[in-house]
Amino acid sequence: MPIFTHPDLAPITRHARAMYSSRLLIAAVHHLHAFEQLAAGPLAPSDLQARLGLRERPAMVLFPALCAMEMWAYDASGKLQLTALGQHLTQKARPTLTEYLGLEKNDAGVIEMAEWLLNDGPQLSGVSGTAYVKEGTGPSPMDEPTTARALTLALAGRAECLAPIVANKLPKHNGHLLDVAGGTGYFSYEWLLVNPQATATVFDRPAVLAVAAELLEKFCQSGRPGVAGVRERVKFQPGDMLTDPLPSTDILLAASLFHDWPTYTCQQLARRFAAALRPEGELWIHDAFLNDELDGPLAVTDYSAQLFWVTKGRAYSRREYRGWLREAGLIPSMESFATQMDYGLIWAKNSSKG
């Protein structure tokens, strides 16, 4: 069966996300004075982070982005330095474009980005983030029906585009797929088309699952071959992936999930997901990945800046993910599969044989 008939839609999302990296660049030059810190010579990333007063997450959003923009680079010893291009954003350079960038330094988005970088989130009075993830033990924003519906439907087009491609790259299996934080459910529905004997559980907040159930009905009425048997093989299970028990499964899919969370939560999730795998089970992660060297690619550092703005996470590298998976007792594969829209797949296996 054909996987897709549309072009890769990455140019659309790249243009939409580019404004966040513009804010990063201007904030770095005019509010953090990060380029001036490197003007005297290379610095270890940890030293530069300390001089700028940044925590881990904002540093790992900003530094890879400026490298991807070819303003900064790593030298042979792993220190950050200005490139020939980046030199022209320092005060003593001739010519310098520092003041040209300064024309936008008072833009509200730039000022907010600088504030968020310095505080790892909004701190100014009256400024609130757009995070769709829960705070501590408090309720999740996705428990509010209007918010849940708006975000789930906003993400539906992306999921509808990517799900058929992901479904054809995931393992063929007659067992069970657990789609954690499954949102629209499209990844499960498409995988069940490819695996007509399998079952799937979409695990998410109740208000999200109400939307997913509506989308399943539309999916099953699409007239595509095999859709008539999908409805009976899908279960919707409400819950909190951070605290509630997860059903055991042969394949666990975490699509666009880890990037919403800080590192320590990602480590916790990796352990919880590993514990849900049956013997020989597999954990598959679909996301946009930074280079292992944390220097790009630009499309993903743009995305990371957007994630920094609207979630508690950022983009991570495959190396970071594989480290968490190993810590959770899984065996990561070194394989990586591209899908579309700057996303890809990595996976790890449960070595237990029961």
N, C-alpha and C positions, 0 to 999 in steps of 0.2 A: 504494500500500500504506500502511496506517496507520503512523505513526511511533512512537507510544507510546499506551498506554492508562492510564497511571498519573499521578497528580498530580505537580507539581514537589516533589521531596523535600527542597528546601532547608531547610525548618524543622527537619528532623531533624539535618542537619549543623550548622546554626547553633547549636542548643542544645548539641550535643556540643562545639563549639569555644569556646563562651562562657567556659568556665573559664579558658582561657589569657589572655583579655583581662582577666578579673577579677584574675588574678595580676599582669598588667602594671600595672593601675591601683594596686593596693595597694603593689606594689614601688616604683612611681614616687613615691608620696606618702611612704612610710615608710622606704625604704631608699636611694633616690636623692635624695630631697628635691627633686624636680624642680619641684614646684609653688612651693616657696619661692624657687627661682631666678627664677621669673617674677613673683613677688609685687611686686617693685620696678618692673616695667615690661617691655615687649616686648624680645625678644632675637632676633637673627638665628639661624636654625637651626644654622649652623656654630658660632656663639658658645656657644649652649646646649649643643650636643654636646661642645664642648671643656670647658665648666664641669662637665659631668656625667662627663667622662672616658669617653665612649662612642665606639666605632668606628662605621664607616658602617652596617653591617648592623643592630646593635641600635638605633641611632638611627632608622633607617628602618622598624623594626618598631614602636618606641614612639611616635614623634611622630605618624604617621598614625593610630594607634589612639586616642590621646588626643583628636585632632581629631574622629575619627569618633564618639567618645563625647560630643562637644560640651563637653568640658572645656577644650580649647584651640582656638584659631583663628588664622588668619593675618590680620594687619592689611593696610592698603593698600600698605605698603612691603615686604610679604613676611616680616615678623617674626612670631614666635610670641608669643601673648599669652594670658592667662587669659580665659575667658569669664565671664559673670555666674554661671554654674553652677560653673565651676572655682574661682572665688574662695573658695567655701565649703569648699575643701580646703586652705586655708592657716591657719596658726596664729592670725593676728590677726583673721581674719574672724569676724563675729558674725551669725548662728550659724555654727559650723564643725562639719563632720562628720569632721574629721581623726582624732580619737580613736576615733570609731565605726568607721572603716575599720581603725584600729589593732588592733581586736579580732582581726583575722585576720593581723596582720603577722608572726606567728611560725609560721604555717602552713608546712609543709615545701615545698609547691609555690611559695609566695610567696618564701621564702628562696632556693630554687634559681633562680627566675626572676630575682631581683635579682643573684645571683651570675653568671648567664649573661649578663645585660645588661652587666654591668661587664667581663666577660671574653670576650664574643662566643662563649660556649660554656661547658661545665662545667669548673671549675677545682678545686673542693673535693675533698679526698681521699675516695675511695670513691664519688664521684658520676660516673656515666657516662651519656652521651647515648644516644638511641635512634636515631641516624642510620643510615639504610639505604644511604648512599652511601659510596663508597670514600675512603680516606685516601691521597693522594699516589700513590706507586707500589705501595702495598700491595694485598692482595686485597680484593675487594668483599665486603661482608656478604652480598650476594645470590648469592655462589658457594656458600654453605653451604645444602644442600638443604632443611633444616628451616626455616630463616629465610626462604628464598626462597618456599617453598610457603605459609608462614603469611601473609606480606605480600601475595603475589599473590592468594591466595584472599580475603584481607580486602578488597582493592580491587576484587574481581571484581563485586560488586553495583553499585558506583558506575559501573564501566565498562559493565556490561550496561545500566544505565539511560541513560547518556549516548551510547553508541555509535550507536544508531539515529538520534538527532537530529543528531549530528555528521556521520554518513554522508550524510544527506540535504542538508546544507549545504555539504559539500565539492564541488568540481567534478565533474561527470559526465565520465568519461574512459575510453578503451579502453586506456590505457597502464598504467603501473606506480605503485603506492603504496609508499613506504618508511615503515614505522611504527617510529620509533626509540624505544628503551626501551618497546616495545609491550606489555610485561606480559602481560595475559591474551590479547591479540590481538583482543579484541572489536571494536575500531575498524576493524581490517582486515576481519574477517569481515563486518561489517555493510556496509562500503563495497563489498565484492565482490558482495553481494546487489543493490546498486543499480547496479552496473557489471558486467554479466555477461560482458563480453569482457576485463576487466582482470585483472591479476595484482597480488600484494602480497607484500612481505617484512616479516616481524616480526623486528626486530633487538633482541636483549637478551642477558642473561647465560644460559649454558647451563641452569642450574638453574631459571631462570624459564621458559625456553622449554619445558622438560619439562612444566610445569603448563599452559602455553598449548596444547600439543598435546593434552592431555587435554580441555581446554575446547573445542577445535575439534571433537573427536569428538562431544561432547555437542551442540554447535551443529549439526553436520551430521545429527544424529539427531532434531532437534526437529520435523521434519515441515513446517517453513515452506516456502513456495514458493521454489525456487531454491537451497536449501541443499545439495542433492545435488552441485552442481557447484563448491562453494566449496573443498573440500579440495584438489583438484588444482591450484588456482590460488594456494595459499599456500605460501610458503617460510619456514622458520625459519632465521635466520642468527645464530649465536652470535658475540659480540664485545664489545669495549669501545668505546663511542661516542666516548670521549675520545682514543683512540689508534689504533684499528684502522680500516682503510679501509672506507668506506661505499659500498654499491652505488649506481650512478647511478640516478636516478629522475625521473619526471615530477612527482610530488607527494610531498612529504615532510611527514609529520605528526609534530609534537612535542606530545604530549598530557600535561599534568601533568608536565612534564619540567624546564623551566628553573627552576621555583621550588625545586628541590632544591639549587641551586648558588649560590655567591656571584657577584657581578657579573663578575669577571674570567673565570670559567669560562663564564658565559653568553655573553660576547663570543667566547670561543674556540669554543663550540658553534655559534654563529650562523655563524661563518666556515666551520666544517667542514660544516655542513648546506648552506650556499650552494654550496660546491664540489661537492656531490653532485648538484645539480640539473642536469638536461639543459636545453638551450636552451628558453626559454619556460616552464621548470618553475616550480613554486610551492611555497613553504614555508608551511604552515599551523600555527598555534599555538593550542592549546586549553588555556585556563587560567582562573584567577580573577584579575581585573585590578584594581589600585588605580586610583582616579581620577588623572588626570594631575596634579592639584594636590596629590596625596599627603595627602589629608584624609579618606579613606574609600574605599568605603562600609564600614559597620561589619561586615557579614558577611565582607568580604574582609580587613579588618584582624584580625578574630578568627582567620581562616584563616592569615594571615601569622604571628601569634603561635604558632599550632600548628606551622607549618613551621619557625619559629625553634627550637622545642623538639625537633623530631625530624629535621631535615635540616640542611644547611649553607647553606640559602637563605632566601628569604622571598617574599612576593608582590611583584610588580613592576607598574608602570603600563604602559599601552599605549605611552605616550611613550618609556619606557625601552626596551621591546622594539623599537620602530620605529627608535630610535637605533642599536641593535646591528645590526639588519637593514640599515640604510643603510651602516654601517661595513663590513659584509660584502659590499657591492656589489649588494645587492638593492634593488628599488623597492617600498617598503611601500605597501599600499593604506590609505586612511583609513577603509575600511569596517570595521565591527565587528558581529558577529552574536551575539546572546544564545543560549544553549542552555538548560540548567537547572542547578539546584543552585549558582547564583551563578557559573557558568562562562560563557565566551564564546569566540569565534573571531576571530583577526585573521590577515592573510596578507600575503605579499610575493612579488614575481615576479622571476625571473631575466631580465634585459633582454637577455642574450646570445641571438643568433639562430643560433649555431653557426658 
